Amino acid sequence: MDTSVVVPVVAPVIVPFGTHITPSLAHTAPQSAAERELALLRARVRELSAELVQAQEAACRHVARELHDGVGAELTATRFALASVETWLPADAPQQCAAALAVANRSLDAVCAASRQAVAELHAPSLEAGIVGSLSQWTRDFAARTNLRTSFVCASDARLARLPTDAALAVFRVAQEALNNIAKHARAESADVRIETGRRHLTLIVSDDGIGVTRNARDRRGHFGLSGMQARCAAFDGTLRISARRVASRRNDSGETSRGTLVRARFAWDAMLASAPGATRRALQS
């Protein structure tokens, strides 16, 4: 491992003999310029991240409409067609025909349920109950739907009730994506969601006891879900970190080593409680 430290070389400042320069005055100008540049870069990152969030929410609304209007209509037509076939089936038809129709109807029921769930998740939640109430309810629904033992713990902080809708939506979407990833990929038995609050940051922590996440999976920058989570954090001067849980390894029911995954999303209070970024606000109103 390379442990070397790179130290920038700074040219000496030549002044007349006898001139006294205080350290604060000597470095005020360069530091101020650097700080201004850093502030501009951070503002640009927030702006671009907010635009990405806007595009993702617009894409979600579009897909939800297509699922509801297009796929939903086709599924309804398919259900009527299957009902007609069942009605027209002769009384002396082979038993295999009725069995095949039953399988088709069960499959159709599963597809309809999955489509309804997808539409519900793609639509932005109303968040009328606030981030705490909305996320608590969604976590309970997630547990009932996936049969995963799921807990939700939240710090008591008055600032949570004052979060603007766009900030609350960012926290909600990151938690939603993290939990959905657990259900799809983690092979976990339990998941825990926790909101911690500090002086400067709100921290969302989602963990599981599944098979863990590989370095390749963490580093896949093209992963749509992860990029969306990163953008939502960056829009509020935050960061996203995904790592293996530091717990004792165990074997799951499949005999695989299980350590679990830890998702830690941080959002800056100053950015969250400030006026909503223009791009994100337009996304919520459109």
C-alpha positions in Angstrom: 0.0 0.0 0.0 1.3 3.4 -1.0 1.6 5.5 2.2 3.5 8.4 0.7 2.3 11.9 1.3 2.3 14.5 -1.5 3.2 17.9 -0.3 2.7 20.8 -2.7 5.7 23.0 -3.3 5.0 26.7 -2.7 7.3 29.4 -4.1 8.8 31.6 -1.4 7.6 35.1 -1.0 10.4 37.7 -1.2 9.9 40.9 0.9 12.2 43.7 1.8 14.4 43.2 4.9 12.7 44.3 8.1 9.1 43.9 6.8 6.9 42.0 9.2 4.2 39.7 7.6 1.7 38.0 9.9 0.7 34.5 8.9 -3.0 35.5 8.6 -2.2 38.3 6.2 0.2 36.2 4.2 -2.3 33.6 3.4 -5.6 35.5 3.4 -5.7 36.2 -0.3 -4.9 32.7 -1.6 -7.2 31.0 0.9 -10.1 33.4 0.1 -9.7 32.7 -3.6 -9.5 28.9 -3.0 -12.6 29.0 -0.8 -14.5 31.0 -3.4 -13.6 28.5 -6.1 -14.5 25.6 -3.8 -17.9 27.2 -3.0 -18.6 27.7 -6.7 -17.7 24.1 -7.5 -19.9 22.9 -4.7 -22.8 25.0 -5.9 -22.3 23.6 -9.4 -22.4 20.1 -8.1 -25.6 20.8 -6.2 -27.1 22.3 -9.4 -26.1 19.4 -11.6 -27.3 16.9 -9.0 -30.6 18.6 -8.7 -31.0 18.5 -12.5 -30.2 14.8 -12.5 -32.8 14.2 -9.8 -35.3 16.2 -11.8 -34.6 14.0 -14.9 -35.0 10.8 -12.8 -38.3 11.9 -11.3 -39.6 12.8 -14.8 -38.5 9.4 -16.1 -40.2 7.7 -13.2 -43.5 9.6 -13.9 -43.2 8.6 -17.6 -42.6 4.9 -16.9 -45.5 4.9 -14.3 -47.9 6.4 -16.9 -46.8 3.8 -19.5 -47.2 1.0 -17.0 -50.6 2.2 -15.9 -52.1 3.2 -19.3 -50.2 0.9 -21.7 -49.3 -2.3 -19.8 -52.3 -2.0 -17.5 -54.7 -1.9 -20.5 -52.9 -4.9 -22.1 -53.1 -6.9 -18.8 -56.8 -6.1 -18.6 -57.4 -7.3 -22.1 -55.5 -10.5 -21.4 -57.6 -11.2 -18.3 -60.8 -10.8 -20.4 -59.4 -13.1 -23.0 -58.5 -15.8 -20.5 -62.0 -15.5 -19.0 -63.5 -16.0 -22.5 -61.4 -19.1 -23.1 -62.5 -20.5 -19.8 -66.1 -19.9 -20.7 -65.8 -21.5 -24.1 -63.9 -24.5 -22.9 -66.0 -27.6 -23.6 -67.1 -29.7 -20.7 -65.2 -32.7 -22.0 -62.0 -30.7 -22.6 -58.8 -32.4 -21.3 -58.0 -31.7 -17.7 -54.7 -30.2 -18.8 -56.5 -27.3 -20.5 -58.1 -26.2 -17.2 -54.8 -26.7 -15.4 -53.0 -24.5 -18.0 -55.7 -21.8 -17.7 -55.2 -21.8 -13.9 -51.5 -21.4 -14.3 -52.0 -18.5 -16.8 -54.4 -16.8 -14.4 -52.0 -17.1 -11.5 -49.2 -15.7 -13.6 -51.4 -12.8 -14.7 -52.3 -12.1 -11.1 -48.6 -11.9 -10.2 -47.8 -9.6 -13.1 -50.7 -7.3 -12.3 -49.6 -7.1 -8.6 -46.0 -6.4 -9.7 -47.2 -3.7 -12.1 -49.3 -2.0 -9.4 -46.4 -2.1 -7.0 -44.0 -0.6 -9.6 -46.5 2.2 -10.4 -46.9 3.0 -6.7 -43.1 3.2 -6.1 -42.4 5.2 -9.3 -44.9 7.9 -8.3 -43.4 10.4 -5.8 -45.0 9.9 -2.4 -47.2 12.7 -1.0 -45.1 12.8 2.3 -48.1 14.4 4.0 -47.1 12.6 7.2 -43.6 14.0 6.9 -40.4 12.1 6.4 -40.7 10.1 9.6 -44.3 9.0 9.3 -44.1 8.3 5.5 -40.8 6.3 5.8 -42.2 4.4 8.8 -45.3 3.4 6.9 -43.3 2.4 3.8 -41.0 0.3 5.9 -43.9 -1.6 7.4 -45.4 -2.1 3.9 -42.0 -3.3 2.7 -41.7 -5.8 5.6 -45.2 -7.2 4.8 -44.5 -7.5 1.1 -41.0 -9.1 1.4 -41.3 -11.1 4.7 -38.1 -9.5 5.8 -37.8 -8.5 9.5 -37.5 -4.7 9.1 -37.1 -2.1 11.8 -37.2 1.7 11.6 -35.6 3.9 14.3 -35.5 7.7 14.1 -33.9 10.3 16.2 -36.2 12.9 17.9 -35.3 16.2 16.2 -37.7 19.1 15.5 -35.9 19.9 12.3 -37.3 16.7 10.7 -40.7 18.2 10.8 -39.5 21.3 9.0 -37.9 19.6 6.0 -39.1 21.0 2.7 -40.8 18.4 0.4 -37.8 18.1 -2.0 -35.4 17.4 0.9 -37.8 14.8 2.5 -38.2 13.2 -0.9 -34.5 12.8 -1.3 -34.2 11.0 2.0 -37.2 8.8 1.2 -36.0 7.8 -2.2 -32.5 6.8 -1.0 -34.1 4.7 1.7 -36.5 3.2 -0.8 -33.8 2.3 -3.3 -31.6 0.8 -0.5 -34.4 -1.4 0.8 -35.4 -2.5 -2.7 -31.8 -3.5 -3.4 -31.8 -5.6 -0.2 -35.0 -7.4 -1.3 -33.6 -8.0 -4.8 -29.9 -8.9 -4.2 -28.9 -9.3 -0.6 -30.6 -12.7 0.3 -31.1 -11.1 3.7 -33.3 -12.1 6.6 -33.6 -8.7 8.1 -33.1 -5.0 7.3 -32.8 -2.0 9.6 -33.4 1.7 8.8 -32.2 4.4 11.0 -32.2 8.2 10.9 -29.5 10.0 13.0 -29.2 13.7 13.4 -26.3 15.8 14.3 -25.4 19.5 14.3 -24.5 19.7 10.6 -25.9 16.5 9.0 -28.9 14.2 8.8 -27.6 10.6 8.3 -29.7 7.8 6.9 -28.4 4.3 7.6 -29.8 1.2 6.0 -28.2 -2.1 6.9 -28.9 -5.8 6.3 -27.6 -9.3 7.2 -27.3 -10.5 3.7 -24.4 -11.8 1.6 -22.8 -8.3 1.5 -21.7 -6.2 -1.4 -18.6 -6.7 -3.6 -16.1 -4.0 -4.4 -17.1 -4.3 -8.1 -20.7 -3.7 -7.3 -19.8 -0.6 -5.2 -17.6 0.8 -7.9 -20.1 0.4 -10.8 -20.6 4.0 -11.6 -23.1 3.3 -14.3 -25.5 1.6 -11.9 -28.7 3.6 -12.3 -30.0 3.1 -8.7 -26.7 3.9 -7.1 -26.2 7.0 -9.3 -29.6 8.2 -8.3 -28.8 7.8 -4.7 -25.5 9.6 -5.1 -27.2 12.5 -6.9 -29.9 12.9 -4.2 -27.2 13.1 -1.6 -25.0 15.5 -3.6 -28.0 17.8 -4.2 -28.0 18.6 -0.5 -24.2 18.8 0.1 -24.1 15.2 1.2 -22.3 11.9 0.5 -23.2 8.3 -0.1 -21.1 5.4 1.3 -21.7 1.7 0.8 -19.6 -0.8 2.7 -19.7 -4.2 4.3 -21.0 -4.3 7.8 -18.3 -4.8 10.5 -19.9 -7.8 12.2 -18.8 -11.4 12.6 -19.3 -13.4 9.5 -21.8 -16.2 9.5 -23.3 -18.8 7.2 -26.7 -18.2 5.8 -29.3 -20.8 4.9 -27.5 -21.4 1.6 -24.2 -22.0 3.2 -22.7 -18.7 2.0 -20.7 -16.4 4.1 -22.9 -13.5 5.3 -21.7 -10.2 6.6 -24.3 -7.8 5.3 -24.2 -4.3 3.8 -24.2 -0.9 5.3 -25.5 2.1 3.3 -24.8 5.5 4.9 -26.3 8.6 3.3 -25.5 12.0 4.7 -27.4 15.3 3.9 -26.3 18.7 5.1 -29.0 20.4 7.2 -28.1 23.9 5.9 -28.8 22.7 2.3 -31.9 20.8 3.2 -33.6 23.5 5.3 -32.7 26.2 2.7 -35.0 27.0 -0.2 -35.6 24.1 -2.5 -33.2 23.9 -5.5 -34.9 25.2 -8.5 -34.6 22.1 -10.6 -35.9 19.8 -7.9 -38.8 22.2 -7.1 -39.8 22.2 -10.7 -39.7 18.4 -10.8 -42.0 18.2 -7.9 -44.5 20.7 -9.3 -44.6 19.2 -12.8 
